[in-house]
Amino acid sequence: MQFAGHMAEGADKLWRAWGDGAELDLDQECRRLTLRVLARSVLGVDLDARADPLGEPLRTAAVYVADRAVRPVRAPWWLPTPARRRARAASATFHGLADDILQGCRADPTRDAPLVRALIDVADPETGQPLSDEDIRHELVVFLGAGYDTTATTLTYALWALGHHLDLQDRVAAEVAAVGDRPLTSEDVPRLGYTVQVLHEALRLCPPAAGTSRMVMKDFDVDGYRVEAGTLVLVGIYAMHRDPVLWDHPLVFDPDRFSPANSKDRDRWQFLPFGGGPRSCIGDHFAMLEATLGLATIIRHTEIQSLDDDFPLAVPFTMVAAAPIRARVRPRN
Ligand code: HEM
């Protein structure tokens, strides 16, 4: 699968740029990687800039939306508040990028951009109507917004945790070494079971989507409380993933809890990093493939030593690192 090639290549470029003994910010490095991979794989563009071109606009727009959603009293839409002006400018940056991508694909039919092509070619099964350019731009913005921070944070948390547990890190290194000395492909994923367990444990303790919501369609009872149709209910994924009733030693980073033997009797609904049901995350396979090949490629070549005890979290919209996540890196022999 071509996506896998972009993923392994992106991770390879990343670690090669690190000097022996360098101190770096894992969050910044992982954001660079995931943006590059998402852009290359599904949008057909190179977003290789050293600076993070979307992080700031993404957060500005997301903070505004999240903040407005929970305010009991909201300023009317037409009032030009400073926050709204900033959010509009951020949104314009995103939409401008989406438009460049779309027009670039229309102008060059050979450009390898599977998602954009799929959106251009799709037609309403009933009316035969294609998506308008504006619809496509909105879809691209959603994919950029949903797929960038989330995967970056997962990878950052996994690397940070491994940087505190060198024994677990060595297990990942041994697993990937056993695959052989060649670029990893999607066919290797079944042989990277422990690497996937590490990512699941990272997603348990640091689920980038800390919660999700559903509109109740019919009345039902929860623990004797009546919930009426039309109520908006929130599922606290972060709280559930750390609930001592559901998990032994919930704050301990222990990828073995996701071994096949330890997982087989677990309730499917207590681990929901990608949500569940018909509206679960559409990018879950892409994200897991990217994170698995990225983590395995980095650990295969590099030893990570985390320099900070804590992983401070902020929730501007999805859950992200609230500060640089410092680590020292060395080539692995
Ligand atoms: C580790 C990375 C990711 C995590 C943790 C994550 C998590 C989630 C969660 C929890 C939801 C809501 C599901 C629900 O309510 O049941 C969601 C929805 C969504 N995600 Fe992801 N996601 C990730 C990566 C991605 C990627 C890479 C893409 C696209 C390339 C993506 C695109 C979407 C979209 C479009 C939706 C909305 C789906 C719908 O409403 O039908 N996500 N994601």
Boltz pocket constraint, residues with backbone or C-beta under 6 A from the ligand:
constraints:
  - pocket:
      binder: B
      contacts: [[A, 142], [A, 143], [A, 146], [A, 147], [A, 148], [A, 150], [A, 151], [A, 154], [A, 207], [A, 208], [A, 209], [A, 211], [A, 212], [A, 213], [A, 272], [A, 273], [A, 274], [A, 275], [A, 276], [A, 277], [A, 278], [A, 279], [A, 280], [A, 281], [A, 282], [A, 283], [A, 284], [A, 286], [A, 287]]
      max_distance: 6.0
